[in-house]
């Protein structure tokens, strides 16, 4: 028993030390560095204009009107939470549907029909895959350049502006490959739609 107690004390001290170092000092230092070096990103990349917050550039929002750029399919839940007035709060959730499931196949089929009906000018052209599929997170804020440009004519017609104006906005909020070699260029849906509304310049 006498030999076990010193070992037990050392274990407790070691556990407390690790808790302080890893759970306290490390967390505080990483948070502090992030706030100093890139505070906007560290605080969620919130798009705030004239004191009004429109959302995070890192999280998708659902746009369904024809005058907006559509993002990927979102798994939206409106039944779980409500606000103070009792109105449903919608939020996206990850998708756990297998690509071979009937539910997923039905979801894709419905989306394809919606895309085809909304874009008669693109008849006969293949639909970019990210317009009819959801990401694993269900909260992907970006789409491919091809998916964005597929929608140009619809948006231009709905807003009574030229397709060149819509394309210029899409180009403005297109992010290139990381370090020029990793990934593919992508378009931020929220930023494009805020720019289309004249909110984001």
Secondary structure as the mmCIF struct_conf table of DSSP 4:
data_model
#
loop_
_struct_conf.conf_type_id
_struct_conf.id
_struct_conf.beg_label_comp_id
_struct_conf.beg_label_asym_id
_struct_conf.beg_label_seq_id
_struct_conf.end_label_comp_id
_struct_conf.end_label_asym_id
_struct_conf.end_label_seq_id
HELX_RH_AL_P HELX_RH_AL_P1 UNK A 2 UNK A 18
HELX_RH_PI_P HELX_RH_PI_P1 UNK A 19 UNK A 25
HELX_RH_AL_P HELX_RH_AL_P2 UNK A 26 UNK A 37
HELX_RH_AL_P HELX_RH_AL_P3 UNK A 39 UNK A 42
TURN_TY1_P TURN_TY1_P1 UNK A 43 UNK A 44
STRN STRN1 UNK A 46 UNK A 49
TURN_TY1_P TURN_TY1_P2 UNK A 50 UNK A 51
STRN STRN2 UNK A 52 UNK A 56
TURN_TY1_P TURN_TY1_P3 UNK A 57 UNK A 58
BEND BEND1 UNK A 59 UNK A 59
BEND BEND2 UNK A 65 UNK A 65
TURN_TY1_P TURN_TY1_P4 UNK A 66 UNK A 67
BEND BEND3 UNK A 68 UNK A 68
BEND BEND4 UNK A 72 UNK A 72
STRN STRN3 UNK A 76 UNK A 82
TURN_TY1_P TURN_TY1_P5 UNK A 84 UNK A 85
BEND BEND5 UNK A 86 UNK A 86
HELX_LH_PP_P HELX_LH_PP_P1 UNK A 87 UNK A 87
STRN STRN4 UNK A 88 UNK A 92
TURN_TY1_P TURN_TY1_P6 UNK A 99 UNK A 100
BEND BEND6 UNK A 101 UNK A 101
HELX_RH_AL_P HELX_RH_AL_P4 UNK A 102 UNK A 118
HELX_RH_3T_P HELX_RH_3T_P1 UNK A 120 UNK A 122
TURN_TY1_P TURN_TY1_P7 UNK A 123 UNK A 124
BEND BEND7 UNK A 125 UNK A 125
HELX_LH_PP_P HELX_LH_PP_P2 UNK A 126 UNK A 128
HELX_RH_3T_P HELX_RH_3T_P2 UNK A 129 UNK A 131
BEND BEND8 UNK A 132 UNK A 132
BEND BEND9 UNK A 136 UNK A 138
STRN STRN5 UNK A 142 UNK A 144
HELX_RH_AL_P HELX_RH_AL_P5 UNK A 145 UNK A 150
TURN_TY1_P TURN_TY1_P8 UNK A 151 UNK A 151
HELX_RH_AL_P HELX_RH_AL_P6 UNK A 152 UNK A 159
TURN_TY1_P TURN_TY1_P9 UNK A 160 UNK A 160
HELX_RH_AL_P HELX_RH_AL_P7 UNK A 163 UNK A 172
TURN_TY1_P TURN_TY1_P10 UNK A 173 UNK A 173
STRN STRN6 UNK A 174 UNK A 175
STRN STRN7 UNK A 178 UNK A 178
TURN_TY1_P TURN_TY1_P11 UNK A 179 UNK A 181
STRN STRN8 UNK A 182 UNK A 182
BEND BEND10 UNK A 183 UNK A 183
STRN STRN9 UNK A 186 UNK A 188
HELX_RH_AL_P HELX_RH_AL_P8 UNK A 189 UNK A 196
TURN_TY1_P TURN_TY1_P12 UNK A 197 UNK A 198
BEND BEND11 UNK A 199 UNK A 199
#
